Amino acid sequence: MKKMGKIYAILTVVLGITVSNAQEVRKVSGFNHIESVANDGTFLYVGDIGTALKPKNKDGDGKILKLDKNGKVVDANFIKEILNAPKGLTVDGDVLFATDIDRLLAFDLKTGNKLYEIEFNGASFFLNDIAVFDKNTLYVSATDKNKLFKVNLVDKTFVEVVMDKEVAGINGLYVDKKASRLYVNGFGTEGNPNGIVGYINFDNNKFTQITPIEGYYDGMVAYDGVLYFSNWIAFEKKGIIATMSLADNKVSSIKLSELISGPADFTVFRNQLVVPGMMDGTLNFISIQRESLYIH
């Protein structure tokens, strides 16, 4: 606990965390390496890279599992397609989208059958997060190339979105159509936590950084006026969930009873954040009711 206190003391100075009682984390274990979680309001869907943490290997041992609201496995073989290292997941209507190394796949949410796939033909070997703009358009991050792609789901083509600033290891994405923004973060360059957090204006692709703090940033989602983004801090059990109030751009963090081992791409589900612990094979359920947040 002394080590935990020291970490929070540092984060209090850096992020301005309001010190309060730690938020409890409910853990569900037994997975391999979950990189992403999505939901349809009833069920959770998790993308598991496989037994070995090799996110670029075409080894055929990746899975997308279907879970109930408590994190219990309902169907371990929900997706019958052979997968390698599924990363980003998102649900749009009756479709589950997933990235798998160098392709984007669409599955029927009712049956788990593949509807179609879009090959990226060497444009990336680390396709990552997905953000839906509308029924015809979505965005995909390519972490290995520091690139963002806009995908046309009608003709199954993609183009690079050229920004005025490169986001190292671009990772998490979240579309805010009302504000005409695509929020993005980056995991940084290899072995260097120099990732940043900001947004792209849809009108001119201009990037605006929203906090000077760099890190190993991963998941990102906005809910009830708050932007949540995960920061691994280090490749140990030190990961946190940072927050930013969209009303005044003030950055803080949720003080957790236990830090997360590799907080990857997460989802909001029934007033909870469901966050993968990618390094230790866990799902972490964290309440996000207003009284549980430490935003000032």
Phi, psi and omega in degrees: 000333177297319180295318178299317180297321180294319178299315181292329177297319178294314182294330178298319179289315186287313186257348181077038181293135172279122183286129180201183178296140183291144178281130180291145178242122176266124185253141170239123184249181176107006179261175178270273180222090181282128179257335185209150176227137174225168178212159177245016182095338179242314183242158173256147177233128183238138177261115183253119183297328179130186186292328178254140180278076181231083189291352179250359184275131175271075186256355175072014182250016175279157181216155166240117184256152176253127183238157174277184186296339180265358180094010177277137182292123176266318180211109182284345180236044182300318177262120183276341180301140175290122182242153182257297181212070183299134181242262183298137174230145170205151179249132174225107184064238181260019183239134172255119177262145179213144170260145180217088178065283184230024178212153174251129182241147176239131182237147173288121185292337181279323186250338185082003180284147178286132176270314178191171174218154178238116179278138180263001167047052176083358179292338178194148172239019177211055173299139190233253188282161181231137174226125181274130174267309174205187186294345181251352189220136170216167181243144180227134176269144176242093189297322183289335183254000184056040184235156176240133180244142172257125187250129175266112184280351179281306181259004175061043178239167179217153176225153176282138173269113183271114180262163179277356177215134179281136175257110184297125179063041184313134192223269185290143180226147173207125180273128171242091185293324182299319181269000182057047183228149167243109177286138180221154169221173182225149178273353180089180176277164186304121178074009183227112182282063181253026175290154181232170180233136178187200178216156177252131175281123182298334184288325185222005180062019178285134180263134177237120178279137187251352173210141180283349183288125177263160181182187172267080184276146185225265183290158180203132177201149175249142182204127174053046175081009181233134173265125178252138176212139184266148179227119181295334186066305179203169180275050177218190182275071184226007187290146181232169170245113177270159180225153172221127176287123181287347179283324184225005177064020178280132184259139178210206180202158172272126177278117185259150177291337180211128180290160190255137182274087181080065181290103186268208187289119189244176181223161172261127185215112177053056179059030175225149163271132175248107191244124176289139166262090190298328185279334183242010174069041181238160165248135184242119181260122184231122178295139177234032171296150189310320183291349181267353185266153180241070181245136183233000000 
